[in-house]
Amino acid sequence: MFLAFRAEVEDALYGALSALDLPTDDLGLEEPPEDVPAVLASSVAFRLASEAGAAPASVAADIVDEVDTSEYDYLGDATSQGPYVNFEVTRQYDADTLAATQSDGFGRLPDTGDSVVVEHTSANPTGPVHVGRARNPIIGDATARVLDHAGNDVTREYYVNDAGRQMAVFTWAYETFDEDDLPEPEREKPDYDLVRYYRKGNAFLDDGDPEAVEAAEEEIADIIEGLDAGDEETYERVSEVVDQVLDGMTDTLSRLPAEFDEFVKETRFLQNESTREVTERLKESEYAYKEEGAWQLDLDDWDIEQSFVFLRSDGTTLYTTRDLAHHEWKFSEFDRAVTVLGEDQELHANKLRAALDILGNDTDQLEELFYGWVNLPGGESMSTRAGTGVDMDDLFDEAVSRARDEVEKRLDDRIREDDLTEDDIDRISRQVGIGAVRYDIVAKQPQKAITFDWDDALDFEGQSAPYVQYAHARSCGILDGETVPDDIDASHLTEDAEIRLIRSVARLPVVVERAADELEPHQVATYVRNLADDFNTFYRECPVLADDVDDDVRDARLAVVNAAREALDTGLGLLGVEAPESM
């Protein structure tokens, strides 16, 4: 209903401005602060004051005089408040919102017809996923969910870096060292098993006998050249390592959960020769030059001081070159390409965009979402090569363990009479623990580095997943065994807390729209947190099942609870956070 109401406001405001002979190109619509008795407001009077030759407050009053609300279903009063024009809704808005939220799918936007590929995570398959990179799959997966809910045809892509020196070193080490040379794996998973070879190989290259290291470097160089040439035998050797490690990594990511529709390997663009085709086109560019045998691009016209090297002096390609072919493939397959990247990749992304521009691509198809790092208290460093840092599996295990402690503390205070089994407690602990990690990370603006804090993440009364999950569980408890009638008379809802909750639910579609347009899933996190606040106020002030509640009021309030439950479930789902039915 919010989107329909906004459309009515736009139409009415456009008509009023036209009648006053004022420009209509920017209506200045915004959601007012909580203490303003309006659902939408316009700041257009600020912008038009000089053109109208009057003070903003006077212009706002003139606009209100021209607004005719009689022909609209949802647009109620239009009033001026200083320089602002405020728009209120009708009770029909509340009634239709309540009706619309009684079925699945509320908040999902119409199909856009656009196909969008969201590339996220894409961690090098060299070992277990580290906490420092946790923000990428969490933000990436939530962004994909929001874009899907906003009506796009979304493909989730993991770009597998299976070419280059890292994978050559890994393959050489895997083929060189014996199990007896290695420590015990930290977990019985393939990524933990094989990372031992990678670490052993790097240690050998750093500290081994110089002659043996030189011989090893020759073998590694042969693997690199074989991959670059698209040699099938070399590809199969490397794939034996890559696929095993990737299986372990994706098993960890599935605990979030973060799942992928397509794993696109870097070597695809070497084997099909599209990378070579890209290099030949770049050589012909006016920006290309050769220095010390290496081909590169001058990017001064893009205000980038560093050159873009796309072909080494030995004739082999670089990761960046292969990524050009990868992105051209994306542009040919999808309408939009969204990439989630760490802040340290911004220069690479800018250089890549400039090179794609030189190649003649429409780079408006490409959107990057950059994020800052996740730190743990104490500032542990993260390095697969050295084997330091905290693995994501350890973080998840700790999250579930801590959540279980919090859940068990609250067992004696539960209002619901259902008995929780050990399986129930295990399930709730997993839902709360993993949900706490996801929510705490996705709720922050991605550009800011964050330090993960257990007390904040698992605070059942704070800005956390458990707080929102508990509101959802509470709504399920009220509805347990109850039936919401098909025909609800919303006129029985007169309390401020009832109306506020309905209007909070009604905002879900516009939150989805904005989060998708701006690639900001944290807007959904803010929304569900505020929605939980409004639900808890309703819960305290508006009894639903009490004996002294009138039957018609009871039925209407059940519908309000169901609407809130649906919106909380959808909002949490967009963040990839499970919504427990009991806690």
C-alpha positions, 0 to 999 in steps of 0.5 A: 500500500505504501507504494500506491500511496506514494504514487497518489502523493506524487500525482497530487503534488504534481497537479498542485505544482502545475496549477501554481506554474511551478517546476515539477521535476523534483518533488522532494518526497521523503519519510518524515521523522517519527514525531511528525504526524505524516507518512510522507513529506515534501521539501519541494517548497525549499527548492522553489522559494526563489522561483515563487518569490516567496518564503518556503513556508508560504510556498508550502501553504500555497501548495497545500491549498492546491492539493485535492485529496478527494479523488484518492483512496489512500491520500488523506490530509495534506498540511503544511508545517513550516516549509514542509508539506505533510501527507497523511493516509486514510483508514482505507490504507490501513484496512487494505494493508492489513488485507494484503499482508494476510497472504504470502508474498507481501513485500515482493515487487513486480518483475523488472525483466532484468537479469542480475549477476551478483558475484560475491565471496570468490575467496581464493581456494587456498584453504578455510574461509577466514573471519576477516572475509566474512563480510563478503558472503554475508553482504553478498548473499543479502544483496542477492536476496534483496535484488531477487525480492525486488523483482530481478532474475538473480544469479549468484556467482562465485568466481573461482581463481584457479589460475596464477601463482597461488594455485600453481604453488598449491598444486606443486606442493600437493604433488610434492609432499607426503602426508607424513611431512604434515601436521594433523588437520584441524578439522576433518574437511578437505579445505583443512586437509589440503591447506597443510600442503599449501602452507608447507609449500610456502614455508619450503619456498621461503626457507628451503635449500636454494637449489631445491627452491630454484628447481621447485620454482621451475616446476611452478613456472611450468604449471603457470605457463600450462594454465595460461596456454589452456593445457588440459592436463595442467588444468586437470592437475590444478582442478584436483586441488581446487575442487577439493578445497572449494568443496570444503569452503562452500560447506562452511559457507552453507552454514551461513547460509550462502549458496551459489547458482554458478561457479565460474572458473578463471581458467574458462577464459584461458581455455576458450581463448577469450583472454587472448582475444582481449589482449589483442584488442587491448594492444590495438588501443591508443592507450596501450604501450610496451615497457620492458617487454610488458604490455600495459595501458595508460589510464591518465584519462581516467585519473588513475596514475598506475598503469594497467599491465595486461600481458607480462614480458614472458607473454603470460596473462595476469589475473586482471586480464582474465577478469576482463574476459570474465566481465565481458562474459557477464555483460553478454549474459546479464543486464547488470553485474554487481560485484561485492569487493573488499575495500583493498580492491577499489583500485583494481576495480577502477582500473578494470572499469577503465580497461573495460571502457577502452574495450568498448563495453557499457560499464554502466552495467557494472556496479561495485559494492565495497566493504570494510574489514571485520575484526575480532577483539584483539585485532587478529591478523588473517593469513591463509599462507601463514596459517594465522587468524580465525577460521569462519567455522570456529566463529560459527561454533562459538556463536552456536555455543554462546547462543545456547548459553543465552537460550538456556538462561531464559528457559525458566522465563518462557511464557509459552507452555510448549516444552522444548526438547534437546533438539529444539534447543539445538535448533534454536541455538543454531538459528540464534547464533548464526543469525546473530553473526549475520545480522551484526555484520549486515546491519552496519554500513558496509564501507565502515570497518567493524569489530565484531562483539559477542555481547552486542550480537547476542543481546536479546534486548539490543539492536540484534538478531535475537531481539528481532527473532524473539519478536517473531517467535512471540508473534508465532506464540500468539497465533499458535492454534488461532485462526485469522478470519478472512474478513477483517474489519479494521475499524475496530483498530483504534489504538495508536500502537495498532495503527503504528504497527500496521503502518510499519508493516506497510513500509516493507515494499519501499524498504525492499525497493530502496535497499535494492536500488542503493545496494544497501541490505543494511536498510532491511536490518534497520527496518526489521529492528524498528518493526520489532520495536513497534511489535513489542509496543503493540504486545505490551499495550494491546492484549490479543487473547485476554478474556476481556478483549471484544471478539471483533477486536481480538480478530482484528488484532490477530490479523495485525499480529499475523501481518507483523509475523509475515513482515518480520519473517520476510525481512529476516529472510532477506538478511539470510537470518532464520526466523524461529517459531519458538525461543 
